[in-house]
């Protein structure tokens, strides 16, 4: 008897809601339409060559978390991540800035398409973060 009463109550509530709000009948259609639009917007953009190079400290816990976030959000692979420690052990110091300065703050540099990246300014700190956030694909591109 309890089951029947609950079923009747649920059926009445469902019918009442559909009577008062007839648009709810179309909610499933709208939901599927919105999900198809969202799925097309969240597809990974085509991979292009990197346009920003960032030097980061792989032995810093905060840096590891920040760079991990940037790597996840950089679906277009527009950022080239250079681990300072790996760069030093391989013997190729790709940055003209001293290692001490690189370890103090995050450094980033725009990569020019004409392969003259050494002429582009190397940004540090907040300016480097702004460059990174501006490089990310939408919806993050407008947040900076």
C-alpha positions in Angstrom: 0.0 0.0 0.0 2.9 2.3 0.7 4.4 1.6 -2.7 1.1 2.4 -4.4 0.8 5.7 -2.5 4.3 6.8 -3.3 3.8 5.9 -7.0 0.6 7.9 -7.1 2.3 10.9 -5.4 5.2 10.7 -7.8 2.9 10.4 -10.8 0.8 13.4 -9.6 3.9 15.5 -9.1 5.3 14.6 -12.5 2.0 15.4 -14.2 1.6 18.6 -12.2 5.0 19.8 -13.2 4.4 19.0 -16.9 1.1 20.8 -16.7 2.5 24.0 -15.1 5.7 23.9 -17.1 5.0 22.4 -20.5 8.5 23.2 -21.7 9.8 20.5 -19.4 8.5 17.9 -21.9 11.2 19.3 -24.3 14.0 19.3 -21.7 15.4 16.0 -23.0 15.5 17.4 -26.6 17.2 20.6 -25.4 19.6 18.7 -23.2 20.7 16.5 -26.2 21.0 19.6 -28.4 23.1 21.5 -25.8 25.3 18.5 -25.2 26.0 18.2 -28.9 26.9 21.9 -29.1 29.2 21.6 -26.1 30.9 18.5 -27.4 31.8 20.3 -30.6 33.2 23.2 -28.7 35.3 21.1 -26.3 37.0 19.0 -29.0 40.7 19.3 -29.1 41.9 21.9 -31.5 44.4 20.9 -34.2 47.9 20.6 -33.1 50.2 23.4 -34.2 53.8 24.3 -33.6 54.5 25.9 -30.1 54.4 29.6 -29.9 55.6 30.0 -26.3 58.6 28.5 -24.5 58.5 28.3 -20.7 61.3 27.3 -18.4 60.2 25.7 -15.2 61.7 24.0 -12.1 60.7 20.3 -11.9 61.9 20.1 -8.3 59.5 22.7 -7.0 56.2 21.3 -5.8 54.2 24.5 -6.6 55.8 24.6 -10.1 54.9 21.0 -10.7 51.3 21.7 -9.9 51.1 24.9 -12.0 52.8 23.4 -15.0 50.7 20.3 -14.7 47.6 22.5 -15.0 49.0 24.3 -18.0 49.9 21.0 -19.7 46.3 19.7 -19.2 44.7 23.0 -20.5 47.1 23.3 -23.4 45.2 20.9 -25.7 46.5 22.6 -28.8 50.1 22.0 -27.6 51.1 25.7 -28.2 53.4 25.8 -25.2 56.9 24.2 -25.1 57.8 23.2 -21.6 61.5 23.2 -20.8 62.5 21.5 -17.5 65.5 23.5 -16.2 67.1 20.5 -14.5 66.7 18.2 -17.5 68.1 21.0 -19.7 71.2 21.3 -17.6 71.9 17.6 -17.3 71.6 17.2 -21.0 74.2 19.9 -21.4 72.0 22.2 -23.6 71.2 25.4 -21.8 68.5 26.7 -24.1 68.0 29.9 -22.1 70.4 32.9 -22.0 69.4 33.7 -18.4 71.4 32.3 -15.5 70.2 29.1 -13.8 69.9 31.0 -10.5 67.4 33.5 -12.0 65.5 30.7 -13.7 65.0 29.0 -10.4 63.6 32.1 -8.7 60.7 32.9 -11.1 58.9 31.4 -14.0 60.3 32.6 -17.3 58.5 32.4 -20.7 59.4 33.6 -24.2 57.3 34.0 -27.3 58.6 31.8 -30.2 58.7 33.8 -33.4 57.7 31.9 -36.6 60.8 33.2 -38.4 63.0 31.2 -36.0 64.5 34.2 -34.2 63.2 33.4 -30.8 66.4 34.7 -29.2 65.3 38.2 -30.2 61.9 38.0 -28.5 61.8 39.3 -24.9 61.9 36.8 -22.1 59.1 37.5 -19.6 59.2 36.6 -16.0 56.8 36.3 -13.1 53.3 37.6 -13.6 54.0 38.7 -17.2 55.1 35.1 -18.0 51.9 33.8 -16.5 49.8 36.3 -18.5 51.5 35.1 -21.7 50.8 31.4 -20.8 47.2 32.0 -20.0 46.8 34.0 -23.2 48.2 31.2 -25.2 45.7 28.6 -24.0 42.8 27.7 -26.2 39.2 29.0 -25.4 37.6 29.5 -23.0 40.8 30.6 -21.3 42.0 33.0 -24.0 39.7 35.8 -22.9 40.5 35.5 -19.2 43.7 37.4 -19.3 
